[in-house]
Amino acid sequence: MVTTIVLYGFFKEDILLPKDNNSIKIIPLGGQGELGKNMYAAEVYGDIFVMDAGLMFPEEEMLGIDAVIPDITYLMENRERVQGIFLSHGHEDHMGALAYILRYLNVPVYGTRLTTQLAKAKLLEDNYKASAEFIEVDPHDRLSFSKADVSFFRTNHSIPDSVGIVIHTAEGAIVYTGDFKFDQAAVDLYKPDIGTMAKIGEQGVLCLLSDSAGAENPGYTPSEAIVAKDMADAFYNASGRIIVVCFASNLNRIQHVFNAAALTRRKVAVAGKSLERVYETALTTGYLKVDEDIIIPISEINQYPDDEIVILSTGHQGEPITALQKMAKQTHKQVHIKAGDTVLIAASPLKGGEVILYKTIDLVYRAGAHVVSGRYRVHVSGHGSQEELKMMINLMKPKYLIPVHGEYRHLTAHAKVGVSANLAKENIMIAEKGDVIEIKNDKIRISGKVPAGNILIDGSGVGDVGNIVLRDRRLLSQDGILIVVVTLNRRDKSIAAGPEIISRGFVYVRESEKLMDESASQVTEIVKKAASGPAFDWSTLKQDIRDSLNQYLFEKTKRRPMIMPIIMEI
């Protein structure tokens, strides 16, 4: 069955694009003004190179939504010019939308070994059945296309095989950093290729698209070496079971857990489908170094003493806090938190998830466990802080800077960092999703707009949930629903049965019988009045019922439930 995609963006007549192909254009399709959903198109003399294809976890008001992906209307309309999708690394906010995008955009996907393996595993998890062309690249490769060459350079992030992407044009290089930081104590698997970055800068960088997620943080992002030491100390000092929750794709953190478990002679059980997928892929490809003797199935944790067990867990789509909450509430399928457990939260909360995090920590304490905090640092960001952003700018020496991947405050902070690194203010472009940033005649400007917005994923539906459906879900969550059922006699339009009023999420019927009786009486009067008139109109009758009940119920309860009249004939 083919799912129809509904794209909520600008109408075609609103698309204002330069008519020539003699310029270079950068078009952010996602990742601007938001954390996640990273997708950037570089249009070089007509050819389009797409960098990353990420998803975003739904915000609090997106009720029932599983994920959010970029609007690819522009790419679909110009698919014959798209040369491929180039992935910077294997995190879902940079490659998680592939299963949906490849259904409508049949182009090659380029990525390093681990990134392509994780992307393939993600396609299987998302039930993607069509064929997809993955081309594995090495960070030292250089690919030739008709209008430009593409090369890569290693970066330091929380997952191995992360790379920056370089599109070589006649006017200079377009450099997309992906997510990065500069950890001076990084092990070989995570070391950035600073020498290659410097060479790219010496050869001439026209435009730098640089990660902005850590742009508000002064100084340097703390080293992963601190996390490794503090996690081992926390393991040594824990007397019972240890439960570690983290994002499924944070392989650096997962490696720290296995290393600390080996040092303290503990067994590790992995819980969570997303975590198992990433863990198994990294293990088979050699990007995770683990002694297989310390791995046990989650079903065997009760066969060992508590002080010999580590449970490594994540939740739906790799997000850890929901899984921890279920453990604390004793509703998790595999693990229940108990007195004496030590919990390590090795992840930052998603946007808007701070309240949920602190409520979850409270539940963990209620269950009798201890949460590691204070003097132990068991998590650091995978994004560079201000001094690291300056270092990237100084290595690349770009003519133009476009801050990417961040909310507007992050982009603005990154622009200020650029000015402090001696870039001219007029050469720094803060763009919105869908802006066409054109570089032509030694000038950078926004020259038009393409469709850009959110495509909502709900179950197997792609784009079939829009603003109206979300509005209805919000109304239902706030004041509930009132269903009015009336059966009419077809011959004379008299009431044969009802009105029956059903309340869900509005009032408790047994304690509101008078309110329900009065509402039923109003419906009866409206139906009788409509039946006695010269013409009987179904839609008018339903609207009259809605209007009358809406006013009455608001006067009595100060609530506005969704009112749904159902009229039947016999």
N, C-alpha and C positions, 0 to 999 in steps of 0.2 A: 504494500500500500504506500503510495507516495503522499507525503504530507505537503499541503500547500503552504507556502511561506507568505505571510503578510508583512510588508515592510512599512513601518511608520516613520516617514521622513518628510522631506520637502517634495512638493509636486514638481513635475518636470519643468514647468514654466518658471519655477523659482531658482533653477540651477543656472548660475551665471559663471561660465567658464571661458577662459581665453580661447580664441578660435584657432590659434596656431600651436604647433608642437615644437617651437624653437626655444622654449624655456624649460626650466626645471621647476617642478612643483612638489611640495610636500603636503600631504593631506592626512591629518589625523582622523581616523574613523572611530577611535576609542582611546581610552587612557588619558584624555584631557578633561580636567575638572572632575576626575573620579579616580579611585584606586582599583585597578583591575580593567578587564576588557581591552587590553592593549592591542592596538592594530594601527599601523601607519603605512600609507602608500606613498612611495616615491615615484613620481612620473618624470622620466628622463627622456626628453625629445620624443615623447609619445608612448614609449614603453613604460609599463607599470610594474614596479617591484613592491611586493607586500611584505612588510616586516612584522611578524607575530600575528597570532589569531587567538586572542585570549577571551575568557569569559569573566564575569563578575558575579560574586555571590549576591543574592537579592538583598535590598535594603529593607528595613523594618516594615515600611508601608506597602511593600510588594507581597501581599498576602497570598500564600500558596504557591509562589513562584519558586522554581528549582534553581534557575540560573538565568543570567542575562548575557546576551552576545551582541556584537556590533551589527549595525545596519549595513549590509553589503550591496545595497541597490546600485551604487556607483560602479562597483567592481563587476556586478552582473551585467550592467549595460555596456561595459567596456571589456568584457571577458577575453576577447580576441587579442587585446593588448597586454594582458596580465602574464608576466613571465614566470611567476611562481610565488610561493609563500616561503619566506626565510625565517626560521625560528631561532630565537636567541638562547632559549633554555627550556627546561621541561616542567616549569611551573604552570598550573592550570590558568592563571591569569594572563599567560602568554601563549598557550597552545590549546587550551581546553575547549575552544569553540570549533575546532577542526571538523568534528563529526557532523556539525550542522552546516558549516560553510562549504565543505567539499561536496555536499549534495547538490549545490547550485553553482559551484565554481570548480570545474575539473581541471586543476593545474597541479604541477609538481610541487612537492613540499621538501624543502632543503633543511637539514639540521645535522648536528653532530650525533655520534653513535647513541649515547644515552638518551638524548632528546628525541630522536626518531623512534627508539624502542618504547619510550614512555608514551609517545604520541600514538603509536600503533596499539599499545595496550589500552589506552584511553578510548580509542575508536571501538575496540571490542566491547569494552564496558558500556559504551553508549549505543551498542547494538547497531553499529554502522556496517551495512552489508555490501555496499558497492566497493569497487576496487579503488585504491588510492596509490599514487606513485610517490614513494618516499626515496629521496636521494641523500645518502649519507655523505657528509663532508668532514674533512679534517680542518682544524683551525688554520692550517698553513695553506689550504687550497685557494686557488683563484679561478673563478668560473667566468667564462666569456659569453656574453650575449651580444646581439647586434648593435645596441646603442650604449652599452656600458659593461664593465666587468664588476664582479662581486667577490670580495674576499672577507676574511674573518680574523678576529684576534681573541685570545683567551681573556676572560674576565674572572674576577673573584666574586662569587655569590654563594648562597647557602645550598647550592646543588652543583655537582661536578658538570663538566662539559658545557659550561656557560660561555657564550661568545658574544662579542660585539660584531656588527655587520657593517661592511664598508661597500658603498656603491661608487665605483670610480667613474667619473664623468670627465669630459673635456675641460670643464671649468673648475675641477677640483673634486674632492671626495665628499660624499654624504655619509656621515658616520652615525650609526645608531648604536648606543652603548648597551641596550638591554639593561637589566638590573645589575648593579655593580657596587663594590666597595674596594678599598685597598687595605687588606689585612696583612701587616708586615710579618705575622707569624703563621701565615697560611701554609698548610702542608702541600706537597707536590700536586695532589689532585685538584687543588683549589687555587694554585698560584696564578696571578694574572701575568700576561705577557706584556710587561711594561716596555720592553725594547721594541716590540712591533708597534705599540701605540705611538712611541716617540718617532719611529720611522714614518708612520702615516702622517703625523703632524708635520714632519719636515718636508714631505712631498706636497703638502698643501691640502687643507681641509676647507671646503666651501661652507659646509653646514654641519653642526653637531646637534644631534637629537639625544639629549642626556637625561638620565633617570633623576627624577625630582623628589622621590618619596621621602628621602631623609634631609631635604634642603632646609628644614627649620631647625635642625639640630646643630649646634656649634661644635667645633672641634672635629674629632675623629670618632667613628663608630668603634666601640670596644671590640677587642680581639676575641676570636673564637677560642683561643688558647685559655682565656679566663674562664669561659664556659666549661671547657674540658676539665680544668682543675676543680672548679667549684662543684661540678656535677659528681666527680669522683669523691670529693669530701662529703657531699650530701648522702651518697650511697654508703660510705663508711659509717656514717653516724645514724643511719636508719636501722631500727631494730626489727621491724616487721616487713610486710610486703612493700614494695615500691611500685607506684603506679605513675607512669610518665605519659602525659598527653602532649602531642605536638602535631603540627601540620604534616600530612602524609608525605609531601614532596620535599620536606626539609631534610635532605639526606645528611647534611653535616651534623644536624642535631641527632638524627638516628644513629650515626656512627659514634657520637659521643656516648649515647646510652649503652651501646654494645661494648664500647671500650671500658666504661665504668663498671658494667656488669662483670666483665672478664676480670678486672682488677679486684673486685670484691667477691668473686666466686659465686655469682648468682646466675640462675637460669632466666632466659628471656622468652616470654610468650607474646605474640603479636596479635592484636585484636583490631578489627576494622577492615572492610573490603578494600578501601582505597589504599590504606597503608600496606596491606598484603600485596596489592598489585605493584606498587612502587618498590617495595622492599624486595620482592622476588625478581623484578626486572633489574634492579641495581645489583643484586647478588649474582645473577647469572651473567651479567655483563662485566663484572669485576669492579664496579664502582663503589661497592660496599665490602669492607674487609671484616669478615665475621668468622669466628671459630664455630663450626656447625654443632659442636658438642654442647654449646650453651643454649641452643635453640630448642624449645619444647612447644608442642601444641597447646593452645589455650585450654583445651579439655583436660590437661594433665596438671594444672597448677595446684590442685588440692593433694597431689601425691608427694609434694615436697614441703619441707618446713617453710613457714612464712618468711623467715630471714634469708631464704635462698631464692626468692622469686622477684622478678621484675616483670611488670605488665606494661607493654608499650602499646598505646592506644590512640586512635583517632576516630572521627565520626563521619557523618554523611558528607560526601564530596571532599573528604580530607580535613574537614573542620573539626577541631578537637573538643571544644567546650560542650557541645550538645552531648557527646558521648560521656564526658565526665559527669554531667548533670544526671544522666540516666543511671550511672553507677551509684551516685550518691542517693538517688531516689529508690534504689533497689529495683529498677525496671529494665536494666541492661540485660541482654540475653545471655551474656557470658560472664560478666564480672560484677560483683556487688562490693562496694566499699564497706569496710568494717573497722572496728576499733583497733588501733595499732598500725594501721596503714599509713604510709607516707606518700603524699601526692606532690609531684613536680609538674608545674604547668610551664612547659618549654615552648610557649607561643604567645604572640601578642593577640589581643582580641580583634575581631573584624570590626570594620567601621560601624559604630552604633552598638557594639556588643559589650561595652564596658559594664553596663548595668547587669546584663546576664552573667558576665564573668564573676562579679562580686556576689551575686545571689548564689551562684554555683559554689563558690568558695565557702559561703555560709552553710550550704547544704552538706559540703564535705566535712566541715567541723561538726555539724549536728550528727553525722554518721560515726563520729569518734575518731576520724583520721586527722593527720597533721599536714598542713600545706607548707611546703618549703618556700621561704621568702626571706627578706631581710639581707643577711650577710652573704647568702649564696646567690650568685648570678647564674641562672640556668638557661638564659635565653638572651641573645643580642640580635639586633636587626641585620638583615642581609643587604641593607641599602647604605650607601655612603653618606656621611655627614658633610658639613660645609667645606671642611678642608680637603676632603677627598674629591668633592665636586670641582674645587679649584685646581686640584692636581690633574684631573682629567682635562680640564680646559687648557691648562698650561702644557700638557703633553700634546694635545691635538692642535692647539693654536688655530681655532676655527675663525673664519671671517664672520659667520653668523651662528648664533646660538638659539635653538628652539628647546626650551624646557618641556619634557614629556613625562608621562606616568606620574600623575599626582592630582590632587584637588587644586583648586585655583590658588589657595594660600601657598601650597607647595611650589607651584609654578612661579608665583610672584617672589617667593623667597629665593628660588634658584636664579631668577633674573637679577636680584640684588647681589647674589654671589658672583654672577658673571661680571657685573659692574666693578665689584671689588677686585676681580681678577684682570682688570684693565680692558675689558671689552666695551666698546662704545654702546651706549644705551640704545641708540637707534638700530643697532645690529642684533638686538635681542628681541625675538618675536614670541609673545605669549598668545597662543591660539586656542580657539574653542574646537570642539568636535565638528568636523565637516568643513572647517575653513580651508580654502585653497591658498596655500602660502606659495607665492610665485617668486622665483629668483631669476631676474632678467635685467640686463644692462647695468650690472653692478648695483642693483637695488633689490630689497626684499619687501614684499607687500602682500596683503591679503587681497586676492583678485576675484574671489567668488565663493560659492558655497555649494556643497554637494549634500545629498541626504545623509544624515547622521543622527543616531538616537539609539534607543534600546529595543532589541527584539527579545521578548520574554519567552522563556522555556518553561512550560508547565506539563510535566509528564512527557508524553510523546508529541505534544503539540508544540509547534514552532511558530511563534508570531500570532497565534490565534487568540491570545489574551492581550487586550489593549487597555487603554485608559478607562473605557466605559466599564469593562469587566472588573478592573481593579477598584473603580469607584463603587460598584455594587458590592464587592467583597468588604470594602471598608464600612459601608452602610450596614451590612449584615453583622459585622463584628461590633458595631457601636450600639445599635438599637434593636437589632433582631428583625424578624419578619412576622407579618400577620397575613394569613391566608384566609380568604373569604370564599366559601363554596356555596353556591345557590343553584338549585335545580328547578327549571321552569317547565310548565306544560306548554308544549309546542302550539296547541290550538289557540288558547286564549292568553298565553304569556303569564299565567298565574303561577304562584310559587308552589311547586310540588313537594319540595323538601328543602330544609335549611331556613335561613342562612346558618351554616356551620362555620364557626371561627376557630382557627387553629393558630396558636401562638408558639413561636420558637425563638428564644433569646430575647423576648420582649417583656412579658410578665408571667408570673406563675399563676396559671389559670385558676387553680383551686382557691387561691386567695384573692382573686380579682373577678369573681363571678358577676358582680354588679356591672363592672366595666364591660365585660363580654356581652352581657344581656343588653345593655344600652347600645353597644355597637351593632348587635344583631338587629335591634329595633330600627336603628337608622338605616341599615341596609334594606330592611323590609319596606320601609317607607319610600326609599329611592326606587326600588324595583316596581312597586305598585304605581308610583307616579309615572315612571317610564312606560309601563304597560298600558296606562290609560290615555297616553298621548296619541296623536294622529300617526306618528311614525316611530318604529322601534329600532334603535341603532345600538348594536352591541358595544362598539368602542366608546360611544358617549356614555352608556350605562356604566361601563367599567371605570371610566375617568371620574364620573360623578361619585362613585363609591370611594375611589381613592381620595378625592378632594374632601368629601364630607368626613371620612374617618380620620384623615390626616389632621384636620383642624380640631376635631373632637378629642382625639387621643393626645395631641400636644397640649390642649387646655387642661386635661386631667392628669397627665404624667410628665409633661415637658420632655417627651421623647418623640422621635420621628422614625418609627419602624418602616421597613419596606412593606408596602401593602400590595398584595397580589390577589385580585378578584378572579375567581374561576366560575364561569357561567356555563351550565349544561342544560340541554333540552331533552325531554322525553316525550 
